[in-house]
């Protein structure tokens, strides 16, 4: 059976009391998690990795975080268990070491069975009731009706917060069985090249055309969506300039807002970023659905390194002089790439394609924009951003469509050679890395050795306690409705399998 995920915005359903309680839970869970992450990091730097544990009782005794005593112990236990699981996975070489989450990041807390109750209602719906504690004298804190049967829902939920927006998410078993993506690709590997090419739809992602199919179809924002994105980004620039000016004139000692006027501007900026995020998410869902409905049996996309592509421009210096590095142009390009959201689109395309028995394949993107799809020559020219001219065979075409056709051709090559299955090889690397870490107590994967940089990091609990005060200032909240978001199979499976160890 397949695990599906769901996420619902609950900001408009919360009273001030409920929003404050959830903010306290999320803030407390994040403070405890950050404390444990720092503790694990210090233990490993000292070569004491065997002492890592899930204990959180000593932390509650610290007077700087006395507010943790007012939070249900189940919330704290779940946060400690989650941090411990992440740290152990990193110590064994399976994943990177967990990072400390700041107050500007999306934070969450895990709600397990002790704090909620499921009550079936009519038409296979379920009412989820969350209580303020797990004691006998507990009172109802919040309830929500989900359009799923109680038997299909998982045994834990997650309440998340970003700024003043709250969301309620979980996973469920939809009762259906979906084919494996690798099996779908293997099923067509026996076809000859020409017939296989007819089954494949190649896609090329970019800025001028967010998504271009090899059959000529273009997937782009509507004119109204483009206008809204421009308007929101322009207003964010003005508000950020005003906020920076106020901080400078008021002589802020830190980057945080230190007056009500500054907080008001910061809230306006956060609201606009939320609107942009919802526009991008809506676009990703619409485009992914249209791509899957109009594509062939196999969908090929470029395996782009989006994180590296959207890094800020590096500083250039000559002696003590700072040279121009094109930072303004690079920032504009990064913003355009972020507006497209190719990573999110590809994730949605994959799980929606598999649900329709269609395969998904990522190919090497090297030279797809420079190679002629007709003759294979790289003796080409780009007279304009959209133009493509092959100097070998004389082909003239749109550059994005040419790249999409190259993606389809490379998909044929990878399927016939079985190159798509090569992604299973890192399991051997993980096994070797795990063995290496078990034999010697080495620092965590992705962690820098202790030194001046790590010593300069803010490790004091006083700052965490101060951040908690701002977390719970949610009375008078004026939230916006964000709608529901369905997660991918992989994300839902991760959510459902992240079990909490009650023994922590």
RODO-2510 file (C-alpha; in nm, 4 decimals, decimal comma):
residues 504
     n   res          X          Y          Z
     1     x     0,0000     0,0000     0,0000
     2     x     0,1150     0,3522    -0,0740
     3     x     0,1573     0,6275     0,1776
     4     x     0,0168     0,9653     0,0835
     5     x     0,0682     1,2900     0,2692
     6     x    -0,1529     1,5881     0,3354
     7     x    -0,0970     1,9362     0,4743
     8     x    -0,3720     2,1799     0,5692
     9     x    -0,3460     2,5441     0,6665
    10     x    -0,5088     2,5970     1,0073
    11     x    -0,4146     2,9621     1,0598
    12     x    -0,7703     3,0853     1,0039
    13     x    -0,9107     2,8256     1,2457
    14     x    -0,6978     2,9160     1,5465
    15     x    -0,7995     3,1445     1,8291
    16     x    -0,5388     3,3493     2,0150
    17     x    -0,5277     3,0876     2,2906
    18     x    -0,4799     2,7997     2,0471
    19     x    -0,2165     2,9863     1,8425
    20     x    -0,0248     3,0737     2,1592
    21     x    -0,0342     2,7125     2,2822
    22     x     0,0876     2,5735     1,9503
    23     x     0,3569     2,8436     1,9301
    24     x     0,4767     2,7385     2,2760
    25     x     0,4847     2,3713     2,1774
    26     x     0,6709     2,4386     1,8543
    27     x     0,9085     2,6867     2,0180
    28     x     0,9841     2,4501     2,3057
    29     x     1,0417     2,1569     2,0704
    30     x     1,2772     2,3669     1,8581
    31     x     1,4718     2,4952     2,1602
    32     x     1,5161     2,1420     2,2921
    33     x     1,6146     2,0109     1,9496
    34     x     1,8757     2,2851     1,9045
    35     x     2,0137     2,2161     2,2519
    36     x     2,0493     1,8438     2,1748
    37     x     2,2071     1,9120     1,8345
    38     x     2,4711     2,1315     1,9971
    39     x     2,5257     1,8714     2,2680
    40     x     2,5772     1,5967     2,0089
    41     x     2,8148     1,8155     1,8125
    42     x     3,0268     1,8876     2,1191
    43     x     3,0359     1,5211     2,2225
    44     x     3,1554     1,4105     1,8813
    45     x     3,4147     1,6865     1,8658
    46     x     3,5523     1,5500     2,1938
    47     x     3,5473     1,1895     2,0689
    48     x     3,2633     1,0888     2,3017
    49     x     3,0076     0,9786     2,0445
    50     x     2,9065     0,6776     2,2540
    51     x     2,7565     0,9132     2,5150
    52     x     2,4884     1,0439     2,2781
    53     x     2,1429     0,9809     2,4260
    54     x     1,7842     1,1051     2,4195
    55     x     1,7735     1,2368     2,7771
    56     x     1,6122     1,5786     2,8097
    57     x     1,5305     1,6000     3,1829
    58     x     1,8582     1,7832     3,2706
    59     x     1,7768     2,0490     3,0136
    60     x     1,4461     2,1299     3,1832
    61     x     1,6339     2,2048     3,5069
    62     x     1,8267     2,4885     3,3440
    63     x     1,6781     2,8209     3,4663
    64     x     1,7360     2,9842     3,1275
    65     x     1,4806     2,7497     2,9681
    66     x     1,2390     2,7181     3,2583
    67     x     0,9462     2,7576     3,0166
    68     x     1,0039     2,3994     2,8982
    69     x     0,8366     2,2779     3,2184
    70     x     0,5041     2,4198     3,0918
    71     x     0,5162     2,2141     2,7711
    72     x     0,3795     1,8557     2,7583
    73     x     0,6589     1,6069     2,8124
    74     x     0,5455     1,4139     2,5035
    75     x     0,6330     1,7127     2,2832
    76     x     0,9794     1,7350     2,4381
    77     x     1,0323     1,3583     2,4183
    78     x     0,9400     1,3570     2,0484
    79     x     1,1788     1,6453     1,9752
    80     x     1,4650     1,4753     2,1603
    81     x     1,3957     1,1456     1,9853
    82     x     1,3868     1,3114     1,6429
    83     x     1,7186     1,4900     1,7062
    84     x     1,8740     1,1665     1,8313
    85     x     1,7589     0,9756     1,5211
    86     x     1,9026     1,2420     1,2888
    87     x     2,2324     1,2540     1,4757
    88     x     2,2692     0,8744     1,4753
    89     x     2,1987     0,8617     1,1009
    90     x     2,4704     1,1230     1,0470
    91     x     2,7164     0,9431     1,2768
    92     x     2,6676     0,6250     1,0733
    93     x     2,7291     0,8135     0,7498
    94     x     2,3754     0,7817     0,6116
    95     x     2,2922     1,1541     0,6124
    96     x     2,4355     1,4897     0,7070
    97     x     2,4430     1,6212     1,0596
    98     x     2,1224     1,8096     1,1569
    99     x     2,1468     2,1870     1,1608
   100     x     2,0369     2,4288     1,4291
   101     x     1,7067     2,5869     1,3253
   102     x     1,6636     2,9605     1,3712
   103     x     1,3370     3,1388     1,4416
   104     x     1,3079     3,2477     1,0793
   105     x     1,2949     2,8866     0,9586
   106     x     0,9941     2,6598     0,9378
   107     x     0,9686     2,4749     1,2691
   108     x     0,7399     2,1989     1,3872
   109     x     0,6475     1,9630     1,6683
   110     x     0,5357     1,5996     1,6534
   111     x     0,1984     1,5124     1,8096
   112     x     0,1714     1,1470     1,9122
   113     x    -0,1254     0,9393     2,0312
   114     x    -0,1086     1,0537     2,3934
   115     x    -0,2189     1,4045     2,2913
   116     x    -0,4929     1,3411     2,0352
   117     x    -0,8019     1,1342     1,9779
   118     x    -0,9603     1,0091     1,6533
   119     x    -1,3380     0,9992     1,6251
   120     x    -1,5004     0,8597     1,3051
   121     x    -1,7805     1,0704     1,1581
   122     x    -2,0105     1,0273     0,8589
   123     x    -1,8892     0,9660     0,5008
   124     x    -1,5524     0,8164     0,6002
   125     x    -1,4400     1,1341     0,7729
   126     x    -1,2445     1,1596     1,0965
   127     x    -1,2439     1,4254     1,3648
   128     x    -0,9008     1,4783     1,5198
   129     x    -0,9120     1,6300     1,8678
   130     x    -0,5879     1,7589     2,0212
   131     x    -0,5653     1,8013     2,3988
   132     x    -0,3492     2,0349     2,6032
   133     x    -0,1903     1,7480     2,7982
   134     x    -0,1949     1,3702     2,8436
   135     x    -0,3315     1,3799     3,2009
   136     x    -0,6793     1,2780     3,3144
   137     x    -0,7778     1,6412     3,3677
   138     x    -0,6854     1,7391     3,0151
   139     x    -0,9033     1,9768     2,8159
   140     x    -0,9702     1,9999     2,4442
   141     x    -0,7355     2,2413     2,2721
   142     x    -0,8141     2,2091     1,9008
   143     x    -1,0141     1,9881     1,6654
   144     x    -1,0236     1,9435     1,2893
   145     x    -1,2234     1,7134     1,0590
   146     x    -1,0219     1,5280     0,7956
   147     x    -1,1779     1,3768     0,4784
   148     x    -1,0145     1,0388     0,5492
   149     x    -1,1149     0,7295     0,7438
   150     x    -0,9588     0,6839     1,0880
   151     x    -0,8171     0,3427     0,9905
   152     x    -0,6094     0,4939     0,7084
   153     x    -0,4530     0,7748     0,9141
   154     x    -0,1078     0,7462     1,0702
   155     x    -0,0499     0,7414     1,4456
   156     x     0,1156     1,0821     1,4620
   157     x     0,0680     1,4309     1,3190
   158     x     0,2874     1,7360     1,2762
   159     x     0,2001     2,0975     1,3515
   160     x     0,4289     2,3417     1,1718
   161     x     0,4786     2,7131     1,1915
   162     x     0,6465     2,9652     0,9668
   163     x     0,6021     3,3231     1,0778
   164     x     0,2356     3,3545     1,1738
   165     x     0,1157     3,0718     0,9514
   166     x     0,0342     2,7324     1,1032
   167     x    -0,0213     2,4046     0,9186
   168     x    -0,1424     2,0584     1,0183
   169     x     0,0065     1,7627     0,8313
   170     x     0,0162     1,3862     0,8434
   171     x     0,0129     1,0742     0,6285
   172     x    -0,2361     0,8060     0,5356
   173     x    -0,2581     0,4753     0,3529
   174     x    -0,4686     0,5303     0,0413
   175     x    -0,5211     0,1567    -0,0126
   176     x    -0,3634     0,1534    -0,3581
   177     x    -0,0479    -0,0078    -0,4908
   178     x     0,1722     0,1932    -0,7251
   179     x     0,4420     0,0472    -0,9517
   180     x     0,8066     0,1112    -0,8843
   181     x     0,9622     0,3790    -1,1053
   182     x     1,2609     0,1608    -1,1926
   183     x     1,0289    -0,1243    -1,2932
   184     x     0,8387     0,1109    -1,5259
   185     x     1,1637     0,2061    -1,6982
   186     x     1,2732    -0,1561    -1,7273
   187     x     0,9418    -0,2498    -1,8898
   188     x     1,0199    -0,0418    -2,2011
   189     x     1,3935    -0,1142    -2,2260
   190     x     1,3362    -0,3950    -2,4791
   191     x     1,1934    -0,1564    -2,7448
   192     x     1,4084    -0,0397    -3,0342
   193     x     1,5448     0,3144    -3,0250
   194     x     1,2933     0,4774    -3,2618
   195     x     0,9899     0,3242    -3,0939
   196     x     1,1228     0,4015    -2,7472
   197     x     1,1822     0,7640    -2,8478
   198     x     0,8118     0,7878    -2,9348
   199     x     0,7245     0,6851    -2,5785
   200     x     0,9436     0,9561    -2,4214
   201     x     0,8611     1,3191    -2,3509
   202     x     1,1708     1,5305    -2,2921
   203     x     1,1518     1,8475    -2,0818
   204     x     1,3852     2,1444    -2,0532
   205     x     1,3666     2,3846    -1,7594
   206     x     1,4692     2,7469    -1,7809
   207     x     1,3870     3,1061    -1,6952
   208     x     1,2389     3,2524    -2,0144
   209     x     1,0314     2,9359    -2,0550
   210     x     0,9918     2,7630    -1,7180
   211     x     0,9245     2,4284    -1,8832
   212     x     0,9492     2,3344    -2,2510
   213     x     0,8416     1,9941    -2,3860
   214     x     0,9999     1,8320    -2,6883
   215     x     0,6609     1,8303    -2,8647
   216     x     0,6533     2,2116    -2,8563
   217     x     0,4289     2,2586    -2,5515
   218     x     0,5271     2,5473    -2,3232
   219     x     0,4336     2,5549    -1,9538
   220     x     0,4488     2,9039    -1,8069
   221     x     0,2900     3,1367    -1,5527
   222     x    -0,0245     3,3171    -1,6615
   223     x     0,0076     3,6944    -1,7294
   224     x    -0,1821     3,7667    -1,4078
   225     x     0,0523     3,5458    -1,2032
   226     x     0,3572     3,7169    -1,3552
   227     x     0,2103     4,0567    -1,2684
   228     x     0,1483     3,9480    -0,9086
   229     x     0,5012     3,8106    -0,8717
   230     x     0,6529     4,1365    -0,9990
   231     x     0,4302     4,3446    -0,7720
   232     x     0,5102     4,1373    -0,4616
   233     x     0,8854     4,1378    -0,5289
   234     x     0,8906     4,5143    -0,5911
   235     x     0,7038     4,5793    -0,2676
   236     x     0,9384     4,3498    -0,0749
   237     x     1,2338     4,5552    -0,1996
   238     x     1,0745     4,8801    -0,0795
   239     x     0,9822     4,7376     0,2604
   240     x     1,3264     4,5822     0,3112
   241     x     1,4915     4,9157     0,2301
   242     x     1,2622     5,0903     0,4792
   243     x     1,3295     4,8280     0,7483
   244     x     1,7067     4,8495     0,7000
   245     x     1,6881     5,2296     0,7245
   246     x     1,4945     5,2160     1,0511
   247     x     1,7370     4,9667     1,2027
   248     x     2,0303     5,1839     1,1015
   249     x     1,8764     5,5047     1,2390
   250     x     1,7668     5,3356     1,5622
   251     x     2,1113     5,1848     1,6117
   252     x     1,9971     4,8252     1,6445
   253     x     2,2544     4,6157     1,8227
   254     x     2,1511     4,3037     1,6299
   255     x     1,9692     4,2142     1,3106
   256     x     1,6478     4,1554     1,5009
   257     x     1,3600     4,4017     1,5085
   258     x     1,3760     4,6107     1,8256
   259     x     1,0618     4,8236     1,7922
   260     x     0,6959     4,7718     1,7077
   261     x     0,7371     4,9686     1,3855
   262     x     1,0191     4,7424     1,2744
   263     x     0,8186     4,4299     1,3623
   264     x     0,5247     4,5638     1,1604
   265     x     0,7462     4,6029     0,8536
   266     x     0,8948     4,2558     0,9068
   267     x     0,5445     4,1057     0,9289
   268     x     0,4469     4,2759     0,6022
   269     x     0,7570     4,1311     0,4330
   270     x     0,6771     3,7826     0,5696
   271     x     0,3192     3,8088     0,4412
   272     x     0,4406     3,8944     0,0912
   273     x     0,6882     3,6062     0,0933
   274     x     0,3985     3,3779     0,1890
   275     x     0,1959     3,4997    -0,1085
   276     x     0,4891     3,4365    -0,3438
   277     x     0,5384     3,0899    -0,1949
   278     x     0,1734     3,0009    -0,2552
   279     x     0,1876     3,1296    -0,6126
   280     x     0,4899     2,9098    -0,6835
   281     x     0,3300     2,6074    -0,5198
   282     x     0,0071     2,6494    -0,7141
   283     x     0,2069     2,6825    -1,0368
   284     x     0,4067     2,3682    -0,9564
   285     x     0,0924     2,1624    -0,8972
   286     x    -0,0813     2,2905    -1,2105
   287     x     0,2213     2,2369    -1,4356
   288     x     0,3024     1,8916    -1,2969
   289     x    -0,0539     1,7764    -1,3525
   290     x    -0,0608     1,9115    -1,7090
   291     x     0,2773     1,7556    -1,7904
   292     x     0,1711     1,4120    -1,6693
   293     x    -0,1623     1,4281    -1,8523
   294     x    -0,0080     1,5297    -2,1859
   295     x     0,3192     1,3337    -2,1810
   296     x     0,4152     0,9899    -2,3106
   297     x     0,4920     0,6802    -2,1076
   298     x     0,8312     0,8136    -1,9931
   299     x     0,9157     1,1688    -1,8799
   300     x     1,2789     1,2807    -1,9039
   301     x     1,4151     1,5895    -1,7273
   302     x     1,7612     1,7309    -1,6671
   303     x     1,9319     1,6431    -1,3405
   304     x     2,0192     2,0014    -1,2526
   305     x     2,2206     2,1014    -0,9443
   306     x     1,9745     2,3721    -0,8462
   307     x     2,1349     2,4498    -0,5105
   308     x     2,4664     2,5271    -0,6785
   309     x     2,2949     2,7225    -0,9569
   310     x     2,1237     2,9577    -0,7118
   311     x     2,4249     3,0420    -0,4942
   312     x     2,5081     3,4075    -0,4517
   313     x     2,7946     3,5572    -0,6504
   314     x     3,1388     3,5114    -0,4967
   315     x     3,3248     3,8139    -0,3701
   316     x     3,6113     3,9320    -0,5922
   317     x     3,9054     4,1215    -0,4517
   318     x     4,2378     4,2520    -0,5752
   319     x     4,4540     4,3244    -0,2773
   320     x     4,2357     4,5378    -0,0529
   321     x     4,0160     4,6535    -0,3378
   322     x     3,6763     4,4908    -0,3947
   323     x     3,5951     4,4306    -0,7616
   324     x     3,2595     4,4062    -0,9323
   325     x     3,1256     4,0515    -0,9294
   326     x     2,7867     4,0859    -1,0974
   327     x     2,6047     4,0243    -0,7702
   328     x     2,2978     4,2245    -0,8767
   329     x     2,2556     4,0279    -1,2004
   330     x     2,3178     3,6963    -1,0197
   331     x     2,0561     3,7816    -0,7579
   332     x     1,8042     3,8503    -1,0325
   333     x     1,8853     3,5180    -1,1977
   334     x     1,8544     3,3363    -0,8641
   335     x     1,5152     3,4967    -0,8033
   336     x     1,3956     3,3950    -1,1507
   337     x     1,5088     3,0345    -1,0968
   338     x     1,3370     3,0295    -0,7580
   339     x     1,0136     3,1587    -0,9135
   340     x     1,0145     2,8645    -1,1543
   341     x     1,0706     2,6118    -0,8714
   342     x     1,2064     2,3332    -1,0929
   343     x     1,2981     2,1117    -0,7984
   344     x     0,9444     2,1169    -0,6628
   345     x     0,7961     2,0664    -1,0100
   346     x     1,0156     1,7620    -1,0797
   347     x     0,9274     1,6079    -0,7418
   348     x     0,5563     1,6478    -0,8105
   349     x     0,5903     1,5184    -1,1668
   350     x     0,7587     1,2005    -1,0467
   351     x     0,4971     1,0882    -0,7973
   352     x     0,2059     1,1940    -1,0169
   353     x     0,3575     1,0118    -1,3149
   354     x     0,4139     0,6921    -1,1147
   355     x     0,0517     0,7080    -0,9959
   356     x    -0,0502     0,6945    -1,3648
   357     x     0,1926     0,4098    -1,4476
   358     x     0,4360     0,6455    -1,6191
   359     x     0,8112     0,6415    -1,5673
   360     x     1,0313     0,9335    -1,4636
   361     x     1,3985     0,9704    -1,5550
   362     x     1,6683     1,2309    -1,4880
   363     x     1,9454     1,2596    -1,7457
   364     x     2,2866     1,4273    -1,7507
   365     x     2,2262     1,7922    -1,8542
   366     x     2,5757     1,8518    -1,9963
   367     x     2,5671     2,0210    -2,3396
   368     x     2,1925     1,9685    -2,3955
   369     x     2,1653     2,3377    -2,4897
   370     x     2,4749     2,3322    -2,7145
   371     x     2,4236     2,0037    -2,8974
   372     x     2,2141     1,9769    -3,2151
   373     x     1,9406     1,7171    -3,1736
   374     x     1,9341     1,6474    -3,5474
   375     x     2,3012     1,5699    -3,6212
   376     x     2,4569     1,5599    -3,2740
   377     x     2,7158     1,8278    -3,3525
   378     x     2,8270     2,0817    -3,0930
   379     x     2,9455     2,3249    -3,3594
   380     x     2,6503     2,5504    -3,2861
   381     x     2,5695     2,9151    -3,2166
   382     x     2,3114     3,1036    -3,0087
   383     x     2,2397     3,4308    -3,1954
   384     x     1,9779     3,5179    -2,9339
   385     x     1,8664     3,3789    -2,6000
   386     x     1,5888     3,1813    -2,7684
   387     x     1,7676     3,1124    -3,0966
   388     x     1,9692     2,8033    -3,1887
   389     x     2,1696     2,7558    -3,5095
   390     x     2,3660     2,4433    -3,5976
   391     x     2,6665     2,5375    -3,8136
   392     x     2,7148     2,1747    -3,9211
   393     x     2,3737     2,0848    -4,0646
   394     x     2,2148     2,4308    -4,0789
   395     x     1,9292     2,3548    -3,8383
   396     x     1,7550     2,6582    -3,6901
   397     x     1,5246     2,6010    -3,3934
   398     x     1,4240     2,7286    -3,0541
   399     x     1,7023     2,6652    -2,8043
   400     x     1,4727     2,5299    -2,5304
   401     x     1,2917     2,2941    -2,7664
   402     x     1,6253     2,1679    -2,9003
   403     x     1,7398     2,0968    -2,5417
   404     x     1,4137     1,9137    -2,4684
   405     x     1,4648     1,6916    -2,7734
   406     x     1,8188     1,6160    -2,6584
   407     x     1,6788     1,5177    -2,3183
   408     x     1,4461     1,2679    -2,4866
   409     x     1,7313     1,1185    -2,6916
   410     x     1,9512     1,0823    -2,3846
   411     x     1,6605     0,9169    -2,2082
   412     x     1,6608     0,6483    -2,4772
   413     x     2,0342     0,5938    -2,4278
   414     x     2,0077     0,5710    -2,0471
   415     x     1,7111     0,3328    -2,0552
   416     x     1,8764     0,1003    -2,3082
   417     x     2,2036     0,0961    -2,1138
   418     x     2,0386     0,0692    -1,7726
   419     x     2,2182     0,3841    -1,6513
   420     x     1,9104     0,4906    -1,4512
   421     x     1,9734     0,1972    -1,2145
   422     x     2,3215     0,3292    -1,1344
   423     x     2,1682     0,5478    -0,8645
   424     x     2,1367     0,2378    -0,6481
   425     x     2,5182     0,2168    -0,6205
   426     x     2,5521     0,4730    -0,3390
   427     x     2,4145     0,2051    -0,1047
   428     x     2,7565     0,0389    -0,1212
   429     x     2,9184     0,3718    -0,0460
   430     x     2,6869     0,4181     0,2512
   431     x     2,7753     0,0708     0,3779
   432     x     3,1485     0,1419     0,3544
   433     x     3,1008     0,4795     0,5194
   434     x     2,8956     0,3211     0,7980
   435     x     3,1650     0,0582     0,8567
   436     x     3,4308     0,3257     0,8684
   437     x     3,2417     0,5249     1,1294
   438     x     3,1768     0,2200     1,3422
   439     x     3,5452     0,1264     1,3447
   440     x     3,6653     0,4713     1,4467
   441     x     3,4895     0,7513     1,6317
   442     x     3,5167     1,0153     1,3599
   443     x     3,3425     1,3532     1,3412
   444     x     2,9999     1,3589     1,1850
   445     x     2,9568     1,3696     0,8106
   446     x     2,9214     1,7282     0,6933
   447     x     3,0423     1,8732     1,0267
   448     x     3,3350     2,1091     1,0421
   449     x     3,6034     2,0370     1,3007
   450     x     3,5952     2,2502     1,6095
   451     x     3,7810     2,5762     1,5668
   452     x     3,7387     2,9512     1,5633
   453     x     3,4299     2,9415     1,3415
   454     x     3,2472     2,6945     1,5604
   455     x     3,3520     2,8852     1,8732
   456     x     3,1988     3,2035     1,7354
   457     x     2,8598     3,0365     1,6916
   458     x     2,5856     3,1446     1,9275
   459     x     2,5560     2,8622     2,1758
   460     x     2,4000     3,0425     2,4709
   461     x     2,0597     2,9321     2,5921
   462     x     1,9730     3,2911     2,6826
   463     x     1,9276     3,3734     2,3142
   464     x     1,7016     3,0717     2,2735
   465     x     1,4922     3,1823     2,5693
   466     x     1,4655     3,5307     2,4210
   467     x     1,3577     3,3883     2,0862
   468     x     1,0907     3,1836     2,2626
   469     x     0,9350     3,5005     2,4022
   470     x     0,8822     3,6308     2,0497
   471     x     0,7474     3,2916     1,9376
   472     x     0,4501     3,3064     2,1684
   473     x     0,3530     3,6664     2,0948
   474     x     0,0759     3,5550     1,8653
   475     x    -0,2273     3,7148     2,0256
   476     x    -0,4046     3,9350     1,7769
   477     x    -0,2885     3,7098     1,4972
   478     x    -0,4266     3,7937     1,1541
   479     x    -0,3505     3,4813     0,9504
   480     x    -0,4204     3,4087     0,5881
   481     x    -0,5659     3,0975     0,4392
   482     x    -0,3185     2,8985     0,2383
   483     x    -0,5241     2,5993     0,1206
   484     x    -0,4215     2,2387     0,1225
   485     x    -0,1104     2,0797    -0,0230
   486     x    -0,0673     1,7130    -0,1100
   487     x     0,2811     1,5792    -0,0609
   488     x     0,4703     1,3312    -0,2707
   489     x     0,4798     0,9558    -0,2016
   490     x     0,8413     0,9858    -0,0831
   491     x     0,7663     1,2746     0,1534
   492     x     0,4607     1,0971     0,2930
   493     x     0,6543     0,7743     0,3434
   494     x     0,9253     0,9667     0,5277
   495     x     0,6643     1,1303     0,7483
   496     x     0,4896     0,8019     0,8260
   497     x     0,8100     0,6123     0,9022
   498     x     0,9540     0,8781     1,1341
   499     x     0,8482     0,6955     1,4483
   500     x     0,9117     0,8353     1,7914
   501     x     1,0820     0,6222     2,0531
   502     x     0,8646     0,6479     2,3690
   503     x     1,1531     0,5264     2,5844
   504     x     1,3420     0,8522     2,5347
***
